[in-house]
Amino acid sequence: MYCAQRVFRLCKWLERLGDRLTGAAGPVFVSLAIVLLSTGTISFFDVIAPSLPWPWLSIPACLLIATNMFAHYYYVCTISPGFVADGPHTPGTGLLWAKKRKTARIRQLTGVRWSDDVSVTKASVTKCRRCAEMRPESPSLPDMQPLCIEIRSPLSRVNQCVGLYNERYFVLFLVYLVIATFCFSALGWPHVMAALGWHDDPWPYRSPQIMFLLTYILAAVLCFAVTIMTGWHLWSIASGETSVEAHDHDHYRRMAKRRGDDFVNSYDLGKMKNLELFFNVGMDGYPLYTLALPLRAEPYTDGRSWARKKGLERHHGIPLHYRQLCLSVSLGCVSLVGLWSVMALLWSTM
């Protein structure tokens, strides 16, 4: 018993140390990202944009992509993800706030709502094992300690910085980053040949050749990596499950099949409906054009109520006590992975 307490205390200490290290490194990585994004944008509009056909159409489109990319990154970094102790957010006003459809403007984020295919019901309240505060029900989340932020998100959070109130901007930032890096990679190839000196013509641009070449390589690598990351996030959103839940649900389906039953994820409302709820667009939210503009928008819920399939208060085909046991085991495994990651980070700095 004494040894177990010491091990748990060591794990907690390493976890807090990891939070401090990642929290201290956060501003450095944010500043680095801003510098790299700005460098790529300057290189694009200095070298590539002047050679685009139909400049009256292509230049405004490129400006819109760049504005969305920077604006959504700014929103991710400055908007609080939402915590249990916070009250429901009040709708904002101003030029940067999108306007809801007329049928949805009077609807509040709180309470229970019903429609033909969706029921948004209040979540049960449980006690957080980490901070000892009462929090709304939240299924498993894909990071180390998913117990203190009142969100249900399929997104991986960086030091608990992405949550209910800014996850929309995070995904849109990834989408526009993919579009921007793809355009840079596809349209900048002829200029790469010129920067390498394959032509006898002098380099006529203000951006140095080496900066343009390095930016092009970075854009190509990011386009490949972030496309995979964005596709995984969008598939998780469309499936209505987190990364931990995806693993658990496979096990639930096999177990339900052995029992002669079918497992039904109560949060899965269909691919399109799941995406509509995440981005809060459609008849009950904002118009679709808000996805193409750098505007702020509310989530469809306040984190204390969640949309489920009509008639289902929990997953079908799995006993509740077994699901709670699997959830505890999954969170334990994720915590161990996080512990090993922190230990590896400490070892690499020695």
C-alpha positions as MATLAB code, in Angstrom:
seq = 'MYCAQRVFRLCKWLERLGDRLTGAAGPVFVSLAIVLLSTGTISFFDVIAPSLPWPWLSIPACLLIATNMFAHYYYVCTISPGFVADGPHTPGTGLLWAKKRKTARIRQLTGVRWSDDVSVTKASVTKCRRCAEMRPESPSLPDMQPLCIEIRSPLSRVNQCVGLYNERYFVLFLVYLVIATFCFSALGWPHVMAALGWHDDPWPYRSPQIMFLLTYILAAVLCFAVTIMTGWHLWSIASGETSVEAHDHDHYRRMAKRRGDDFVNSYDLGKMKNLELFFNVGMDGYPLYTLALPLRAEPYTDGRSWARKKGLERHHGIPLHYRQLCLSVSLGCVSLVGLWSVMALLWSTM';
ca = [
       0.000    0.000    0.000;
       2.851    2.371    0.885;
       4.659    1.596   -2.380;
       1.504    2.142   -4.417;
       0.974    5.558   -2.824;
       4.562    6.516   -3.612;
       4.163    5.436   -7.245;
       0.951    7.451   -7.639;
       2.586   10.475   -6.024;
       5.537   10.186   -8.424;
       3.154    9.954  -11.379;
       1.314   13.080  -10.239;
       4.615   14.941   -9.801;
       5.828   13.950  -13.269;
       2.476   14.943  -14.731;
       2.628   18.401  -13.153;
       6.223   18.780  -14.336;
       5.185   17.854  -17.867;
       2.390   20.450  -17.746;
       4.858   23.125  -16.643;
       7.352   22.234  -19.373;
       4.767   22.216  -22.160;
       3.158   25.373  -20.765;
       6.509   27.189  -20.769;
       7.310   26.028  -24.300;
       3.860   27.005  -25.609;
       4.583   30.725  -26.255;
       7.837   29.787  -28.006;
       6.069   27.430  -30.410;
       3.261   29.934  -31.006;
       5.790   32.655  -31.859;
       7.667   30.260  -34.133;
       4.448   29.329  -35.927;
       3.595   33.009  -36.471;
       7.058   33.675  -37.906;
       6.879   30.689  -40.264;
       3.339   31.480  -41.412;
       4.273   35.100  -42.022;
       7.404   34.107  -43.933;
       5.426   31.766  -46.163;
       2.751   34.396  -46.799;
       5.300   37.063  -47.718;
       7.131   34.662  -50.031;
       3.879   33.655  -51.737;
       2.638   37.167  -52.451;
       6.107   38.376  -53.437;
       7.134   35.506  -55.734;
       4.107   33.425  -56.760;
       1.082   35.734  -56.686;
       2.266   38.190  -59.407;
       2.450   35.332  -61.941;
      -1.056   33.953  -61.299;
      -3.604   34.147  -64.118;
      -6.763   36.221  -63.729;
      -5.307   38.352  -60.883;
      -8.636   40.096  -60.315;
      -9.995   36.698  -59.177;
      -6.975   34.732  -57.927;
      -5.447   37.448  -55.716;
      -8.645   38.059  -53.655;
      -9.059   34.278  -53.250;
      -5.480   33.966  -51.975;
      -5.999   36.902  -49.613;
      -9.141   35.244  -48.248;
      -7.292   31.972  -47.620;
      -4.429   33.752  -45.847;
      -6.827   35.861  -43.767;
      -8.771   32.784  -42.672;
      -5.580   30.966  -41.772;
      -4.230   33.777  -39.578;
      -7.625   34.676  -38.079;
      -8.479   31.136  -37.013;
      -5.005   30.639  -35.564;
      -5.506   33.853  -33.594;
      -8.871   32.607  -32.333;
      -7.379   29.271  -31.256;
      -4.628   31.004  -29.265;
      -6.755   33.707  -27.632;
     -10.186   32.145  -26.978;
     -10.511   30.107  -23.794;
     -11.461   26.463  -24.437;
     -14.006   26.513  -21.586;
     -13.721   25.194  -18.042;
     -16.138   23.614  -15.622;
     -16.095   26.626  -13.318;
     -17.051   28.962  -16.181;
     -20.676   29.849  -16.689;
     -22.417   29.671  -20.062;
     -20.899   32.094  -22.548;
     -23.012   34.965  -23.774;
     -23.269   35.520  -27.539;
     -20.897   38.149  -28.850;
     -21.718   41.074  -31.096;
     -19.716   43.024  -33.625;
     -18.291   42.718  -37.109;
     -16.227   39.634  -36.295;
     -19.232   37.636  -35.066;
     -21.255   35.617  -37.550;
     -25.011   36.024  -37.523;
     -27.173   32.970  -36.991;
     -30.086   32.024  -39.133;
     -33.293   33.746  -38.094;
     -34.762   30.482  -36.801;
     -31.786   29.934  -34.478;
     -31.139   33.438  -33.120;
     -33.449   33.086  -30.127;
     -32.178   29.628  -29.181;
     -29.966   29.442  -26.097;
     -27.006   27.110  -25.582;
     -28.471   25.653  -22.405;
     -31.428   23.389  -21.768;
     -32.979   20.408  -23.521;
     -34.010   20.594  -27.162;
     -35.730   18.126  -29.455;
     -35.944   17.808  -33.218;
     -37.017   15.084  -35.613;
     -33.693   13.235  -35.488;
     -31.678   14.750  -32.623;
     -32.235   15.181  -28.902;
     -29.942   17.503  -26.951;
     -30.246   16.359  -23.354;
     -28.600   17.506  -20.162;
     -25.502   15.594  -19.129;
     -25.228   13.893  -15.777;
     -22.845   15.447  -13.245;
     -19.907   13.504  -11.803;
     -16.944   14.310   -9.598;
     -13.621   14.838  -11.320;
     -10.918   12.511  -10.039;
      -8.226   15.071  -10.781;
      -9.505   18.396   -9.394;
     -12.308   17.039   -7.141;
     -14.835   19.425   -8.748;
     -18.255   18.475  -10.040;
     -18.269   18.404  -13.835;
     -20.813   17.547  -16.535;
     -20.689   14.136  -18.128;
     -17.971   13.961  -20.752;
     -16.995   10.809  -22.620;
     -13.365    9.841  -22.995;
     -11.072   12.389  -24.615;
      -7.891   11.688  -26.554;
      -5.322   13.244  -24.269;
      -3.681   12.586  -20.935;
      -6.043   14.238  -18.443;
      -9.485   14.831  -19.967;
     -11.340   15.446  -16.742;
     -11.368   19.164  -16.029;
     -12.484   20.793  -19.276;
     -16.157   20.438  -20.040;
     -15.948   19.418  -23.664;
     -16.615   16.368  -25.731;
     -14.202   16.729  -28.599;
     -12.507   14.326  -31.010;
      -9.531   16.670  -31.143;
      -6.166   16.206  -29.544;
      -5.521   19.155  -27.245;
      -2.102   20.744  -26.809;
      -1.688   21.255  -23.058;
      -5.495   21.563  -22.731;
      -5.664   24.633  -24.992;
      -8.264   23.422  -27.491;
     -11.769   22.789  -26.222;
     -15.455   23.382  -26.788;
     -15.265   27.111  -27.498;
     -12.271   27.135  -29.873;
     -12.174   23.652  -31.419;
     -14.100   24.913  -34.454;
     -11.340   27.427  -35.173;
      -8.657   24.790  -34.687;
     -10.118   22.527  -37.361;
     -10.730   25.423  -39.747;
      -7.145   26.579  -39.200;
      -5.925   23.113  -40.193;
      -8.164   23.132  -43.267;
      -6.926   26.522  -44.445;
      -3.335   25.602  -43.634;
      -3.688   22.564  -45.904;
      -5.179   24.719  -48.680;
      -2.448   27.364  -48.304;
       0.463   24.906  -48.295;
      -1.014   23.016  -51.243;
      -1.316   26.210  -53.272;
       2.245   27.179  -52.345;
       3.583   23.745  -53.323;
       1.630   23.431  -56.560;
       1.999   26.994  -57.833;
       5.547   27.587  -56.633;
       7.264   24.741  -58.488;
       8.241   26.811  -61.572;
       9.823   29.423  -59.290;
      11.805   26.693  -57.509;
      13.565   25.967  -60.788;
      14.400   29.649  -61.138;
      15.627   29.875  -57.531;
      17.928   26.896  -58.112;
      19.541   28.716  -61.024;
      18.311   26.453  -63.810;
      17.539   29.526  -65.875;
      19.973   32.239  -66.836;
      17.584   34.981  -65.786;
      18.444   36.833  -62.539;
      16.232   36.426  -59.479;
      13.885   39.461  -59.692;
      12.089   39.167  -56.330;
      12.707   40.784  -52.949;
      12.558   37.485  -51.064;
      15.993   35.789  -50.975;
      16.276   32.610  -53.012;
      17.322   30.492  -50.035;
      14.353   31.719  -47.981;
      11.956   30.869  -50.787;
      13.461   27.388  -51.243;
      13.333   26.587  -47.520;
       9.778   27.887  -47.306;
       8.770   25.751  -50.279;
      10.229   22.598  -48.690;
       8.465   23.377  -45.411;
       5.168   23.996  -47.232;
       5.397   20.683  -49.100;
       6.136   18.722  -45.914;
       3.383   20.478  -43.960;
       0.893   19.916  -46.772;
       1.490   16.160  -46.592;
       1.551   15.876  -42.782;
      -1.268   18.294  -41.950;
      -3.510   16.792  -44.639;
      -3.303   13.429  -42.884;
      -3.879   15.061  -39.487;
      -6.840   17.101  -40.742;
      -8.392   14.105  -42.465;
      -8.148   12.084  -39.243;
      -9.790   14.874  -37.251;
     -12.607   15.321  -39.750;
     -13.242   11.570  -39.865;
     -13.389   11.444  -36.049;
     -15.842   14.353  -36.037;
     -17.978   12.753  -38.737;
     -17.983    9.467  -36.792;
     -19.096   11.165  -33.581;
     -16.359    9.667  -31.428;
     -13.023   10.568  -29.891;
      -9.772    8.679  -30.514;
     -10.122    6.749  -27.247;
     -13.778    6.041  -27.981;
     -12.875    4.707  -31.436;
     -10.763    2.018  -29.767;
     -13.393    1.315  -27.117;
     -16.247    1.158  -29.601;
     -14.482   -1.505  -31.651;
     -14.297   -3.607  -28.504;
     -17.947   -2.857  -27.678;
     -19.050   -3.957  -31.150;
     -17.226   -7.264  -30.856;
     -18.630   -7.874  -27.393;
     -22.181   -6.946  -28.456;
     -21.881   -9.236  -31.488;
     -20.915  -12.160  -29.257;
     -24.029  -11.437  -27.195;
     -26.191  -11.397  -30.324;
     -26.747   -7.644  -30.140;
     -25.651   -4.549  -32.044;
     -23.657   -1.718  -30.496;
     -25.028    1.751  -31.277;
     -23.057    4.918  -30.515;
     -25.642    7.325  -29.105;
     -23.524   10.333  -30.181;
     -23.309    9.258  -33.834;
     -26.080   11.100  -35.662;
     -24.746   10.454  -39.148;
     -21.704   11.851  -40.915;
     -23.273   15.077  -42.180;
     -25.236   15.779  -38.992;
     -22.147   15.272  -36.841;
     -20.229   17.773  -38.984;
     -23.136   20.225  -38.885;
     -23.260   20.085  -35.095;
     -19.497   20.438  -34.706;
     -19.313   23.528  -36.918;
     -22.800   24.629  -35.779;
     -24.107   25.164  -39.292;
     -27.395   24.169  -40.842;
     -30.980   25.013  -39.955;
     -30.287   25.271  -36.218;
     -27.030   27.215  -36.464;
     -25.092   29.488  -38.785;
     -25.202   29.677  -42.590;
     -22.666   27.599  -44.502;
     -20.875   30.674  -45.850;
     -19.526   31.374  -42.351;
     -17.055   28.524  -42.905;
     -15.450   30.553  -45.699;
     -15.122   33.775  -43.687;
     -12.888   34.583  -40.682;
     -15.837   35.023  -38.317;
     -16.434   33.884  -34.756;
     -19.291   31.528  -33.943;
     -20.790   29.838  -30.901;
     -20.864   26.070  -30.425;
     -24.226   24.353  -30.538;
     -24.071   23.575  -26.805;
     -22.625   24.927  -23.570;
     -20.901   21.646  -22.691;
     -23.587   20.689  -20.183;
     -25.878   19.136  -22.798;
     -25.045   16.847  -25.703;
     -26.799   15.749  -28.859;
     -27.761   12.075  -29.000;
     -29.820    9.867  -31.222;
     -33.489   10.218  -30.465;
     -34.581    7.666  -27.879;
     -31.054    6.874  -26.641;
     -29.830    8.220  -23.325;
     -26.645    6.133  -23.537;
     -24.955    3.715  -25.916;
     -27.044    0.731  -26.930;
     -25.695   -2.808  -26.753;
     -23.230   -2.417  -23.870;
     -23.952   -2.612  -20.117;
     -23.335    0.672  -18.329;
     -21.066   -0.833  -15.644;
     -18.900   -2.495  -18.309;
     -18.563    0.781  -20.229;
     -17.448    2.587  -17.063;
     -14.873   -0.135  -16.423;
     -13.523    0.108  -19.977;
     -13.410    3.897  -19.712;
     -11.353    3.690  -16.516;
      -8.938    1.238  -18.122;
      -8.626    3.432  -21.238;
      -7.911    6.548  -19.188;
      -5.349    4.601  -17.185;
      -3.608    3.473  -20.363;
      -3.600    7.017  -21.743;
      -2.168    8.306  -18.463;
       0.611    5.696  -18.606;
       1.428    6.726  -22.162;
       1.586   10.343  -21.036;
       3.819    9.363  -18.118;
       6.239    7.548  -20.393;
       6.262   10.562  -22.744;
       7.194   12.892  -19.884;
       9.926   10.510  -18.720;
      11.310   10.298  -22.257;
      11.321   14.110  -22.488;
      13.205   14.379  -19.201;
      15.673   11.702  -20.298;
      16.357   13.503  -23.597;
      17.194   16.742  -21.759;
      19.709   15.112  -19.445;
];
